């Protein structure tokens, strides 16, 4: 894993580029604490900070060969297959970075779809004078970019763009409304004007100020039903590929079906490894009986981490800040909590992410009204609540956001279960679930891998027949997956309903965190927006159990605004304005 960043264009001397790249590396050092590398020539600047998992001695970046340069963040799982495709190649390393470079040299843009893994990378092709920015098909790894009249800058995180002093930082209010409505901001938006997230499964080609955005992958629906046996065999292969590492490896375990499946299959491959689980003092939220019993039955060492109100108040501002954009999935708190524990012992963890979206695990697929707009099931608060907390002149804007018009969300206005699943795959999965995991783990240099997102597994999931989909509600979803793993997963886990990675916010806001919450919302940075009715916000504070998700979003926005006031107020002097 790595952090990557760079700039291609004009207007900077080599000395200025070198100085700025050093600051870019500082901003991204948490993503790659093991090594740093830069490449500078007139008009081209590339930087990488590296977390060395494979071939740590020889995988330095940027990597260059015959006028093609690469900075790469991620992990490629089908490297053996790809090496065989590159005939008559002399391989200098065992790293997947070199494989990506050679695939591009052999196949050009057509090679992007051959890659199986999680990645975001930049290629500078000297002969074509062309920059490519590429992101993996499901959005596991992030990539941001901004275009100016002078060129294009990019980075793994928004923080990696802040050293470029020519950028003009301004909040995008439409994105903030979107965040308040849905708890996250969908690609390509990110809360800042003129900065974009590259969409999953896409690549950007930039040449002399001309930009072309193309999709190299889109989910293909095939109704050829696959057997449970085929799925299990494919999952075994996926876990084996994800387990390849020159560094210590472990797994996250919640006690649900998805992570339990990954842990059980990893046990077959690795024998023993540490398992990390979150638990709560609040018994209504605890899954301890499930994840502890699985670890005992598999004879695996387990570390249980209790997430507390004290942890939230201590790290809340820090967590909000490293997302770079407003992000309101409350499970980001326990995810960071467990990642910190895991990093003390391992450098890689396997997770169960992606199974809910591809194998239809969410109850909202089955119980939302058939004539309702599916997007409403994402809203953390209802319409009456918004009209309560917003001043009257802002009621309309809060319910008309960029997300409502995006291609991915228009899909979900069709009422079929498959359409709803596709919306989750194209928007909720990359911009909420995978963003949460990436930021929480990479903040402390921990690599998270999701076997359910390997192409062979997702292809099988997308082949589910309509008969299977109609029967899902009888099995609490994931019918094919449950049938595939019924001999390796205890029945207590196999048949339990999905609990979700919930946080007892209502109890915390009503108890230990009440004064902390109210002080921030009533007297904090939200007041400068001029959007909110103080009386309405106070009403929410008086019923924290009912309005916990709305209150959490407001707390996130307040913290994010306070952190980013310096950028918004243009403390960085602007040489030219982003267009």
RODO-2510 file (C-alpha; in nm, 4 decimals, decimal comma):
residues 579
     n   res          X          Y          Z
     1     x     0,0000     0,0000     0,0000
     2     x     0,1072     0,3550    -0,0653
     3     x     0,0120     0,7157    -0,0812
     4     x     0,0580     0,8746    -0,4209
     5     x     0,0499     1,2307    -0,5477
     6     x     0,1808     1,4556    -0,8183
     7     x     0,1406     1,7338    -1,0697
     8     x     0,1734     1,7595    -1,4470
     9     x     0,1693     2,0971    -1,6165
    10     x     0,3575     2,4260    -1,6200
    11     x     0,4253     2,7260    -1,4004
    12     x     0,6606     2,5671    -1,1458
    13     x     1,0376     2,5417    -1,1403
    14     x     1,1993     2,2094    -1,0534
    15     x     1,2951     2,3583    -0,7187
    16     x     0,9339     2,4534    -0,6460
    17     x     0,8156     2,1080    -0,7521
    18     x     1,0724     1,9384    -0,5285
    19     x     0,9784     2,1499    -0,2283
    20     x     0,6071     2,0881    -0,2786
    21     x     0,6523     1,7129    -0,3277
    22     x     0,8291     1,6900     0,0072
    23     x     0,5180     1,8384     0,1689
    24     x     0,2948     1,6018    -0,0304
    25     x     0,4961     1,3090     0,1064
    26     x     0,4551     1,4452     0,4587
    27     x     0,0779     1,4688     0,4142
    28     x     0,0618     1,1074     0,2896
    29     x     0,3290     0,9539     0,5139
    30     x     0,0727     0,7612     0,7211
    31     x    -0,0304     0,5672     0,4096
    32     x     0,3293     0,4641     0,3440
    33     x     0,5578     0,4842     0,6478
    34     x     0,8311     0,2553     0,5107
    35     x     0,9763     0,4548     0,2196
    36     x     0,9402     0,7689     0,0098
    37     x     1,0243     0,8383    -0,3516
    38     x     0,9915     1,1313    -0,5912
    39     x     1,0446     1,1946    -0,9615
    40     x     1,0909     1,5474    -1,0921
    41     x     1,1554     1,6899    -1,4337
    42     x     1,0266     2,0092    -1,5970
    43     x     0,6482     1,9960    -1,5844
    44     x     0,6236     1,6501    -1,4240
    45     x     0,6314     1,5686    -1,0518
    46     x     0,5396     1,2303    -0,9010
    47     x     0,5572     1,1195    -0,5371
    48     x     0,5003     0,7983    -0,3439
    49     x     0,5030     0,6968     0,0209
    50     x     0,5224     0,3197     0,0575
    51     x     0,3911     0,0591     0,2994
    52     x     0,6058    -0,2368     0,1941
    53     x     0,4017    -0,5588     0,1996
    54     x     0,5472    -0,7452    -0,0997
    55     x     0,9161    -0,7460    -0,1995
    56     x     1,0013    -0,4706     0,0509
    57     x     1,3616    -0,4381    -0,0682
    58     x     1,2954    -0,3855    -0,4408
    59     x     0,9511    -0,2306    -0,4754
    60     x     1,0590     0,1332    -0,4637
    61     x     0,8562     0,3981    -0,6427
    62     x     0,8181     0,5900    -0,8685
    63     x     0,9002     0,3086    -1,1083
    64     x     1,0306     0,3953    -1,4555
    65     x     1,1000     0,1961    -1,7702
    66     x     1,1635     0,3306    -2,1192
    67     x     0,9789     0,6561    -2,0700
    68     x     0,6833     0,5184    -1,8728
    69     x     0,6588     0,6171    -1,5048
    70     x     0,4240     0,4742    -1,2430
    71     x     0,3191     0,5559    -0,8877
    72     x     0,0924     0,2845    -0,7519
    73     x    -0,1233     0,2385    -0,4426
    74     x    -0,2825    -0,0975    -0,3790
    75     x    -0,2488    -0,4700    -0,4232
    76     x    -0,2780    -0,6836    -0,7364
    77     x    -0,3848    -1,0425    -0,6692
    78     x    -0,3467    -1,2030    -1,0134
    79     x     0,0199    -1,1171    -1,0639
    80     x     0,1181    -1,4693    -1,1743
    81     x    -0,1397    -1,4647    -1,4535
    82     x    -0,0370    -1,1145    -1,5596
    83     x     0,3329    -1,2015    -1,5673
    84     x     0,2534    -1,4848    -1,8064
    85     x     0,0749    -1,2389    -2,0361
    86     x     0,3859    -1,0215    -2,0624
    87     x     0,6043    -1,2388    -2,2839
    88     x     0,9826    -1,1904    -2,3023
    89     x     0,9876    -0,9562    -2,0041
    90     x     1,2879    -0,9463    -1,7726
    91     x     1,1458    -0,9023    -1,4259
    92     x     1,3593    -0,7033    -1,1839
    93     x     1,1338    -0,7417    -0,8770
    94     x     0,8554    -0,9525    -0,7292
    95     x     0,6397    -0,6467    -0,6661
    96     x     0,2981    -0,5961    -0,8203
    97     x     0,3998    -0,2390    -0,9072
    98     x     0,6298    -0,3692    -1,1801
    99     x     0,3507    -0,5948    -1,3074
   100     x     0,1150    -0,2971    -1,3480
   101     x     0,3823    -0,1044    -1,5364
   102     x     0,4477    -0,3941    -1,7758
   103     x     0,0780    -0,4565    -1,8348
   104     x     0,0429    -0,0959    -1,9472
   105     x     0,3533    -0,1179    -2,1660
   106     x     0,2232    -0,4344    -2,3342
   107     x    -0,1493    -0,3589    -2,3586
   108     x    -0,1964     0,0139    -2,3045
   109     x    -0,5376     0,1248    -2,1789
   110     x    -0,6824    -0,2206    -2,2515
   111     x    -0,4645    -0,3568    -1,9721
   112     x    -0,6534    -0,1766    -1,6951
   113     x    -0,9437    -0,4235    -1,7049
   114     x    -0,7005    -0,7170    -1,6670
   115     x    -0,6043    -0,6117    -1,3140
   116     x    -0,7627    -0,7999    -1,0238
   117     x    -0,7187    -0,6189    -0,6977
   118     x    -0,7569    -0,2907    -0,5152
   119     x    -0,5645    -0,0001    -0,6592
   120     x    -0,5320     0,3612    -0,7609
   121     x    -0,2368     0,4645    -0,9720
   122     x    -0,0934     0,7289    -1,2019
   123     x     0,1044     0,6629    -1,5197
   124     x     0,3038     0,9281    -1,7021
   125     x     0,3784     0,8215    -2,0590
   126     x     0,6655     1,0386    -2,1770
   127     x     0,6331     0,9480    -2,5449
   128     x     0,2615     1,0291    -2,5538
   129     x     0,3005     1,3249    -2,3135
   130     x    -0,0047     1,1752    -2,1437
   131     x    -0,1067     1,1229    -1,7799
   132     x    -0,3394     0,8402    -1,6758
   133     x    -0,5213     0,8247    -1,3427
   134     x    -0,6812     0,4840    -1,2787
   135     x    -0,9011     0,3480    -0,9967
   136     x    -1,0032    -0,0113    -0,9228
   137     x    -1,3409    -0,1434    -1,0301
   138     x    -1,5197    -0,1250    -0,6921
   139     x    -1,3436     0,1763    -0,5369
   140     x    -1,1359     0,0172    -0,2625
   141     x    -0,8532     0,2678    -0,3055
   142     x    -0,9141     0,6448    -0,3369
   143     x    -0,7853     0,8998    -0,5863
   144     x    -0,8607     1,2737    -0,5972
   145     x    -0,7655     1,5248    -0,8638
   146     x    -0,8077     1,8877    -0,9582
   147     x    -0,7510     2,0655    -1,2873
   148     x    -0,6223     2,4201    -1,3239
   149     x    -0,5301     2,6337    -1,6215
   150     x    -0,1702     2,5337    -1,5495
   151     x    -0,2152     2,1564    -1,5249
   152     x    -0,3506     1,8727    -1,3135
   153     x    -0,2708     1,7711    -0,9549
   154     x    -0,3700     1,4412    -0,7929
   155     x    -0,3348     1,2577    -0,4607
   156     x    -0,4600     0,9571    -0,2668
   157     x    -0,6261     1,1881    -0,0165
   158     x    -0,7479     1,5463    -0,0186
   159     x    -0,4725     1,6312     0,2287
   160     x    -0,2184     1,5398    -0,0377
   161     x    -0,3458     1,8289    -0,2511
   162     x    -0,3142     2,0996     0,0151
   163     x     0,0613     2,1632    -0,0380
   164     x    -0,0074     2,2918    -0,3902
   165     x    -0,0326     2,6611    -0,3086
   166     x    -0,1941     2,7570    -0,6371
   167     x    -0,5231     2,5924    -0,5421
   168     x    -0,8190     2,8007    -0,4292
   169     x    -1,0080     2,6146    -0,1553
   170     x    -1,3826     2,6695    -0,1314
   171     x    -1,6536     2,4522     0,0215
   172     x    -1,9196     2,3269    -0,2139
   173     x    -2,2449     2,3917    -0,0308
   174     x    -2,4411     2,1492    -0,2503
   175     x    -2,2045     1,8727    -0,1400
   176     x    -2,2580     1,9656     0,2245
   177     x    -2,6348     1,9372     0,1795
   178     x    -2,5814     1,5978     0,0179
   179     x    -2,3729     1,4876     0,3145
   180     x    -2,6382     1,5950     0,5627
   181     x    -2,9020     1,4034     0,3703
   182     x    -2,7118     1,0778     0,3116
   183     x    -2,4178     1,0793     0,5571
   184     x    -2,1635     1,0639     0,2738
   185     x    -2,0851     1,2386    -0,0555
   186     x    -2,0985     1,0315    -0,3757
   187     x    -1,8250     1,0336    -0,6394
   188     x    -1,7164     1,2453    -0,8157
   189     x    -1,8022     1,5049    -0,5493
   190     x    -1,6090     1,5527    -0,2243
   191     x    -1,7209     1,8694    -0,0448
   192     x    -1,4724     2,0996    -0,2191
   193     x    -1,5350     2,2935    -0,5376
   194     x    -1,3107     2,1941    -0,8291
   195     x    -1,1779     1,8795    -0,6583
   196     x    -1,3144     1,5455    -0,7715
   197     x    -1,2968     1,1816    -0,6697
   198     x    -1,2199     0,9552    -0,9614
   199     x    -1,5129     0,7147    -0,9910
   200     x    -1,4546     0,3407    -0,9399
   201     x    -1,3898     0,1416    -1,2560
   202     x    -1,2803     0,4546    -1,4421
   203     x    -0,9649     0,6115    -1,5744
   204     x    -0,8815     0,9679    -1,6639
   205     x    -0,6551     1,0556    -1,9554
   206     x    -0,4980     1,4029    -1,9455
   207     x    -0,2901     1,5473    -2,2280
   208     x    -0,1858     1,9102    -2,2665
   209     x    -0,4876     2,0389    -2,0771
   210     x    -0,7394     1,8122    -2,2487
   211     x    -0,9176     1,5621    -2,0242
   212     x    -1,1091     1,2483    -2,1135
   213     x    -1,2841     1,0321    -1,8529
   214     x    -1,3610     0,6724    -1,9466
   215     x    -1,5158     0,3736    -1,7711
   216     x    -1,3221     0,0509    -1,8227
   217     x    -1,5531    -0,1606    -1,6072
   218     x    -1,9260    -0,1720    -1,5410
   219     x    -2,1077    -0,4542    -1,3573
   220     x    -2,2305    -0,7106    -1,6084
   221     x    -2,5482    -0,8941    -1,5208
   222     x    -2,5468    -1,2585    -1,6305
   223     x    -2,8359    -1,4837    -1,5303
   224     x    -2,6365    -1,8059    -1,5608
   225     x    -2,6790    -1,9331    -1,2086
   226     x    -2,3683    -2,0625    -1,0289
   227     x    -2,3740    -2,3421    -0,7723
   228     x    -2,2936    -2,2978    -0,4025
   229     x    -2,0002    -2,5365    -0,4513
   230     x    -1,8552    -2,3115    -0,7209
   231     x    -1,8906    -2,0083    -0,4961
   232     x    -1,7150    -2,1813    -0,2043
   233     x    -1,4279    -2,2917    -0,4262
   234     x    -1,3959    -1,9381    -0,5629
   235     x    -1,4006    -1,7861    -0,2149
   236     x    -1,1230    -2,0215    -0,1052
   237     x    -0,9109    -1,9023    -0,3965
   238     x    -0,9909    -1,5381    -0,3200
   239     x    -0,8930    -1,5698     0,0462
   240     x    -0,5716    -1,7483    -0,0536
   241     x    -0,4824    -1,4655    -0,2912
   242     x    -0,5592    -1,2025    -0,0285
   243     x    -0,3486    -1,3887     0,2281
   244     x    -0,0275    -1,3495     0,0232
   245     x     0,1975    -1,1213     0,2281
   246     x     0,5567    -1,0841     0,3407
   247     x     0,4292    -0,9186     0,6590
   248     x     0,2144    -1,0484     0,9514
   249     x    -0,1545    -1,0912     0,8691
   250     x    -0,4755    -1,1060     1,0744
   251     x    -0,8511    -1,0619     1,0299
   252     x    -1,1410    -0,8482     1,1510
   253     x    -1,4344    -1,0471     1,2908
   254     x    -1,7751    -0,9057     1,3831
   255     x    -1,9627    -1,2300     1,4422
   256     x    -2,1717    -1,1935     1,1283
   257     x    -2,1766    -1,4267     0,8293
   258     x    -1,9373    -1,2325     0,6052
   259     x    -1,6371    -1,1871     0,8324
   260     x    -1,6942    -1,5338     0,9835
   261     x    -1,6669    -1,6848     0,6356
   262     x    -1,3376    -1,5064     0,5708
   263     x    -1,1957    -1,6123     0,9085
   264     x    -1,2992    -1,9766     0,8613
   265     x    -1,1412    -1,9934     0,5147
   266     x    -0,8264    -1,8139     0,6283
   267     x    -0,7958    -2,0722     0,9060
   268     x    -0,7791    -2,3462     0,6402
   269     x    -0,4950    -2,1633     0,4668
   270     x    -0,2858    -2,0058     0,7437
   271     x    -0,3511    -2,2327     1,0402
   272     x    -0,3310    -1,9684     1,3099
   273     x    -0,3436    -1,5894     1,3028
   274     x    -0,4760    -1,3122     1,5291
   275     x    -0,8423    -1,2105     1,5082
   276     x    -0,9666    -0,8655     1,6114
   277     x    -1,3214    -0,7855     1,7231
   278     x    -1,5074    -0,4802     1,8507
   279     x    -1,7446    -0,5083     2,1439
   280     x    -1,9586    -0,2748     2,3500
   281     x    -2,0380    -0,2355     2,7183
   282     x    -2,3954    -0,1769     2,6015
   283     x    -2,5290    -0,5332     2,5806
   284     x    -2,7950    -0,4540     2,3195
   285     x    -2,5161    -0,3852     2,0704
   286     x    -2,2780    -0,6650     2,1633
   287     x    -2,2039    -0,9503     1,9213
   288     x    -1,9521    -1,1009     2,1618
   289     x    -2,1258    -1,4359     2,2015
   290     x    -2,0995    -1,4947     1,8259
   291     x    -1,7437    -1,3882     1,7491
   292     x    -1,6039    -1,5423     2,0673
   293     x    -1,7683    -1,8786     2,0013
   294     x    -1,6322    -1,8877     1,6454
   295     x    -1,2769    -1,8141     1,7600
   296     x    -1,3042    -2,0814     2,0265
   297     x    -1,4303    -2,3412     1,7797
   298     x    -1,1470    -2,2581     1,5359
   299     x    -0,8865    -2,2294     1,8135
   300     x    -0,7801    -1,8810     1,7060
   301     x    -0,6311    -1,6099     1,9308
   302     x    -0,8698    -1,3165     1,9622
   303     x    -0,8258    -0,9579     2,0749
   304     x    -1,1507    -0,7892     2,1815
   305     x    -1,1496    -0,4101     2,1831
   306     x    -1,4199    -0,2169     2,3676
   307     x    -1,5216     0,1076     2,1997
   308     x    -1,6309     0,3638     2,4585
   309     x    -1,7661     0,7198     2,4790
   310     x    -1,4237     0,8225     2,6086
   311     x    -1,2598     0,6922     2,2914
   312     x    -1,5046     0,8885     2,0782
   313     x    -1,4444     1,2210     2,2523
   314     x    -1,0672     1,1678     2,2497
   315     x    -1,0388     1,0843     1,8788
   316     x    -1,3500     1,2338     1,7179
   317     x    -1,1873     1,5449     1,5678
   318     x    -0,8866     1,3446     1,4541
   319     x    -1,1053     1,0856     1,2810
   320     x    -1,3211     1,3472     1,1078
   321     x    -1,0122     1,5316     0,9869
   322     x    -0,8396     1,2414     0,8149
   323     x    -1,1362     1,1694     0,5893
   324     x    -1,0753     1,5043     0,4214
   325     x    -1,4412     1,5405     0,3273
   326     x    -1,7543     1,5286     0,5456
   327     x    -1,8228     1,1642     0,6289
   328     x    -2,0946     1,0544     0,8700
   329     x    -2,0994     0,6754     0,8961
   330     x    -2,0846     0,6371     1,2734
   331     x    -1,9076     0,3012     1,2430
   332     x    -1,5957     0,4963     1,1453
   333     x    -1,5391     0,5336     1,5216
   334     x    -1,5141     0,1608     1,6087
   335     x    -1,3375     0,0868     1,2778
   336     x    -1,0534     0,3191     1,3723
   337     x    -1,0581     0,1802     1,7260
   338     x    -1,0058    -0,1782     1,6097
   339     x    -0,7533    -0,0789     1,3419
   340     x    -0,5294     0,0783     1,6069
   341     x    -0,5324    -0,2468     1,8037
   342     x    -0,4574    -0,4620     1,4989
   343     x    -0,1638    -0,2451     1,3862
   344     x     0,0188    -0,3281     1,7083
   345     x     0,0661    -0,6841     1,5792
   346     x     0,0026    -0,7086     1,2042
   347     x     0,0393    -0,5082     0,8831
   348     x    -0,2449    -0,6730     0,6874
   349     x    -0,6028    -0,7656     0,7829
   350     x    -0,8733    -0,9463     0,5871
   351     x    -1,2317    -0,8196     0,6106
   352     x    -1,5804    -0,9286     0,5040
   353     x    -1,6627    -0,6052     0,3219
   354     x    -1,8642    -0,6228     0,0002
   355     x    -2,0733    -0,9309     0,0752
   356     x    -2,3807    -0,7337     0,1847
   357     x    -2,3929    -0,5406    -0,1409
   358     x    -2,3189    -0,8264    -0,3809
   359     x    -2,5163    -1,1001    -0,2027
   360     x    -2,8124    -0,8786    -0,1026
   361     x    -2,7689    -0,8687     0,2727
   362     x    -2,9502    -0,5469     0,3652
   363     x    -3,3051    -0,5633     0,4968
   364     x    -3,3872    -0,2402     0,3153
   365     x    -3,3904    -0,4394    -0,0095
   366     x    -3,6988    -0,6258     0,1054
   367     x    -3,8957    -0,3994     0,3346
   368     x    -3,8957    -0,0546     0,1729
   369     x    -4,2248     0,0293     0,0041
   370     x    -4,2284    -0,0886    -0,3589
   371     x    -4,3328     0,2547    -0,4875
   372     x    -4,0879     0,4480    -0,2715
   373     x    -3,7677     0,6094    -0,3937
   374     x    -3,4920     0,3806    -0,2712
   375     x    -3,2657     0,6778    -0,1957
   376     x    -3,4965     0,7693     0,0928
   377     x    -3,3880     0,4532     0,2767
   378     x    -3,0402     0,6070     0,3111
   379     x    -3,1560     0,9288     0,4716
   380     x    -3,0495     0,9402     0,8386
   381     x    -3,3335     1,1778     0,9210
   382     x    -3,6809     1,2306     0,7884
   383     x    -3,8319     1,5379     0,6242
   384     x    -3,9973     1,6774     0,9400
   385     x    -3,6620     1,6715     1,1166
   386     x    -3,4925     1,8688     0,8412
   387     x    -3,7671     2,1304     0,8368
   388     x    -3,7181     2,1604     1,2111
   389     x    -3,3433     2,2240     1,2132
   390     x    -3,3035     2,4244     0,8904
   391     x    -3,4152     2,7808     0,8462
   392     x    -3,7111     2,8020     0,6105
   393     x    -3,5174     2,9448     0,3142
   394     x    -3,2947     2,6340     0,3073
   395     x    -3,5636     2,3638     0,3152
   396     x    -3,5654     2,3072    -0,0607
   397     x    -3,1872     2,2951    -0,1082
   398     x    -3,1389     2,0241     0,1496
   399     x    -3,3616     1,7908    -0,0493
   400     x    -3,2180     1,8617    -0,3950
   401     x    -2,8559     1,7511    -0,4039
   402     x    -2,6037     1,6398    -0,6691
   403     x    -2,6569     1,2817    -0,5620
   404     x    -3,0187     1,2962    -0,6772
   405     x    -2,9042     1,3492    -1,0347
   406     x    -2,6058     1,1123    -1,0511
   407     x    -2,6161     0,8135    -1,2844
   408     x    -2,5686     0,5631    -1,0029
   409     x    -2,8632     0,6963    -0,8027
   410     x    -3,0958     0,7140    -1,1000
   411     x    -3,0515     0,3375    -1,1281
   412     x    -3,2154     0,2885    -0,7902
   413     x    -3,5326     0,4659    -0,9009
   414     x    -3,6133     0,1409    -1,0761
   415     x    -3,7901    -0,0717    -0,8201
   416     x    -3,6298    -0,4127    -0,8686
   417     x    -3,4072    -0,5643    -0,6048
   418     x    -3,1264    -0,5972    -0,8575
   419     x    -3,1417    -0,2251    -0,9379
   420     x    -3,1229    -0,1409    -0,5704
   421     x    -2,8257    -0,3705    -0,5277
   422     x    -2,6494    -0,2052    -0,8224
   423     x    -2,7001     0,1356    -0,6672
   424     x    -2,5331     0,0145    -0,3506
   425     x    -2,2477    -0,1393    -0,5494
   426     x    -2,1847     0,1759    -0,7524
   427     x    -2,2285     0,4387    -0,4806
   428     x    -2,2823     0,3257    -0,1214
   429     x    -2,0105     0,0591    -0,1294
   430     x    -1,7225     0,2756    -0,2593
   431     x    -1,8199     0,6100    -0,1091
   432     x    -1,9261     0,4891     0,2352
   433     x    -1,8162     0,1355     0,3262
   434     x    -1,4823     0,1212     0,1446
   435     x    -1,3915     0,4826     0,2185
   436     x    -1,4488     0,4158     0,5876
   437     x    -1,2217     0,1114     0,5901
   438     x    -0,9483     0,2683     0,3775
   439     x    -0,9135     0,5847     0,5854
   440     x    -0,9383     0,4118     0,9230
   441     x    -0,6768     0,1486     0,8401
   442     x    -0,4370     0,3481     0,6235
   443     x    -0,4250     0,6274     0,8780
   444     x    -0,2062     0,3996     1,0877
   445     x    -0,0395     0,2085     0,8024
   446     x    -0,2593    -0,1020     0,8110
   447     x    -0,3611    -0,2712     0,4857
   448     x    -0,7184    -0,4075     0,4685
   449     x    -0,8112    -0,6627     0,2009
   450     x    -1,1622    -0,7759     0,1059
   451     x    -1,1808    -1,1232    -0,0591
   452     x    -1,5506    -1,0761    -0,1433
   453     x    -1,4520    -0,8007    -0,3877
   454     x    -1,2255    -1,0082    -0,6088
   455     x    -1,3668    -1,0220    -0,9641
   456     x    -1,4253    -1,3973    -0,9652
   457     x    -1,6429    -1,3673    -0,6530
   458     x    -1,8383    -1,0615    -0,7649
   459     x    -1,9005    -1,2184    -1,1058
   460     x    -2,0691    -1,5147    -0,9362
   461     x    -2,2740    -1,2845    -0,7135
   462     x    -2,3972    -1,0892    -1,0149
   463     x    -2,5092    -1,4170    -1,1749
   464     x    -2,7700    -1,4826    -0,9059
   465     x    -3,0919    -1,5908    -1,0728
   466     x    -3,4192    -1,4079    -1,0197
   467     x    -3,5536    -1,7184    -0,8450
   468     x    -3,2753    -1,6845    -0,5888
   469     x    -3,3510    -1,3161    -0,5433
   470     x    -3,7210    -1,3813    -0,4813
   471     x    -3,6348    -1,6276    -0,2035
   472     x    -3,3911    -1,3974    -0,0274
   473     x    -3,6308    -1,2638     0,2324
   474     x    -3,6950    -1,6161     0,3597
   475     x    -3,3244    -1,6561     0,4347
   476     x    -3,2534    -1,3009     0,5576
   477     x    -3,0658    -1,2421     0,2313
   478     x    -2,7435    -1,3993     0,0994
   479     x    -2,9121    -1,7267     0,0033
   480     x    -2,6329    -1,8434    -0,2278
   481     x    -2,3616    -1,7496     0,0208
   482     x    -2,5356    -1,9253     0,3104
   483     x    -2,5711    -2,2421     0,1048
   484     x    -2,2054    -2,2248     0,0026
   485     x    -2,0636    -2,2032     0,3558
   486     x    -2,3183    -2,4073     0,5526
   487     x    -2,0597    -2,6779     0,6304
   488     x    -1,7868    -2,4464     0,7582
   489     x    -1,9897    -2,1898     0,9563
   490     x    -2,1778    -2,2719     1,2811
   491     x    -2,5559    -2,2716     1,2479
   492     x    -2,5880    -2,0014     1,5145
   493     x    -2,4072    -1,7610     1,2812
   494     x    -2,5406    -1,9053     0,9566
   495     x    -2,9060    -1,8439     1,0434
   496     x    -2,8825    -1,5205     1,2424
   497     x    -3,0238    -1,2013     1,0966
   498     x    -2,7893    -0,9206     1,0027
   499     x    -2,7225    -0,6934     1,2991
   500     x    -2,5120    -0,4233     1,1346
   501     x    -2,2099    -0,2421     1,2729
   502     x    -2,4148    -0,0182     1,4999
   503     x    -2,2861     0,2309     1,7541
   504     x    -2,4857     0,3126     2,0716
   505     x    -2,4889     0,6833     1,9908
   506     x    -2,8343     0,7440     2,1350
   507     x    -2,7316     0,6128     2,4761
   508     x    -2,4028     0,8014     2,4656
   509     x    -2,5645     1,1302     2,3620
   510     x    -2,8273     1,0901     2,6321
   511     x    -2,5641     1,0102     2,8933
   512     x    -2,1881     1,0680     2,9009
   513     x    -2,1674     1,2747     2,5819
   514     x    -2,4708     1,5003     2,6250
   515     x    -2,2868     1,8147     2,7357
   516     x    -2,0036     1,7555     2,4859
   517     x    -2,2550     1,7189     2,2036
   518     x    -2,4721     2,0165     2,2973
   519     x    -2,1800     2,2552     2,3443
   520     x    -2,0435     2,1789     1,9982
   521     x    -2,3771     2,2026     1,8197
   522     x    -2,5067     2,5138     1,9930
   523     x    -2,1836     2,7164     2,0067
   524     x    -1,9559     2,5702     1,7399
   525     x    -1,8650     2,6326     1,3768
   526     x    -2,2111     2,5480     1,2373
   527     x    -2,3274     2,8988     1,3200
   528     x    -2,1129     3,0524     1,0460
   529     x    -2,3126     2,8726     0,7745
   530     x    -2,6321     3,0501     0,8696
   531     x    -2,8404     2,7472     0,7689
   532     x    -2,9633     2,6181     1,1013
   533     x    -3,2318     2,7139     1,3470
   534     x    -3,0743     2,7128     1,6923
   535     x    -3,4102     2,6335     1,8448
   536     x    -3,4547     2,3377     1,6103
   537     x    -3,1076     2,2001     1,6853
   538     x    -3,1771     2,2305     2,0565
   539     x    -3,4973     2,0275     2,0117
   540     x    -3,2885     1,7516     1,8514
   541     x    -3,0453     1,7592     2,1424
   542     x    -3,3342     1,7002     2,3817
   543     x    -3,4247     1,3706     2,2075
   544     x    -3,0854     1,2105     2,1314
   545     x    -3,2171     0,8540     2,1136
   546     x    -3,4581     0,9481     1,8361
   547     x    -3,2214     1,1754     1,6441
   548     x    -2,8800     1,0177     1,7033
   549     x    -2,7851     0,9880     1,3346
   550     x    -2,8853     1,3460     1,2575
   551     x    -2,6924     1,4684     1,5593
   552     x    -2,3865     1,2689     1,4543
   553     x    -2,3930     1,4217     1,1053
   554     x    -2,4158     1,7700     1,2520
   555     x    -2,1237     1,6962     1,4845
   556     x    -1,9162     1,5740     1,1900
   557     x    -1,9957     1,8837     0,9853
   558     x    -1,9124     2,1123     1,2774
   559     x    -1,5768     1,9425     1,3346
   560     x    -1,4935     1,9374     0,9629
   561     x    -1,5736     2,3080     0,9243
   562     x    -1,3666     2,4003     1,2277
   563     x    -1,0709     2,2009     1,0945
   564     x    -1,0928     2,3443     0,7422
   565     x    -1,1626     2,7091     0,8179
   566     x    -0,8011     2,7932     0,7285
   567     x    -0,8370     2,6498     0,3787
   568     x    -1,1795     2,8055     0,3228
   569     x    -1,0430     3,1443     0,4267
   570     x    -0,7647     3,1126     0,1685
   571     x    -0,4650     3,1204     0,4009
   572     x    -0,2806     2,9617     0,1102
   573     x    -0,2079     3,2499    -0,1267
   574     x    -0,3448     3,1748    -0,4703
   575     x    -0,1237     3,2135    -0,7775
   576     x    -0,4126     3,1322    -1,0059
   577     x    -0,7686     3,0201    -0,9633
   578     x    -0,8928     2,6671    -1,0199
   579     x    -1,1446     2,6576    -1,3034
***
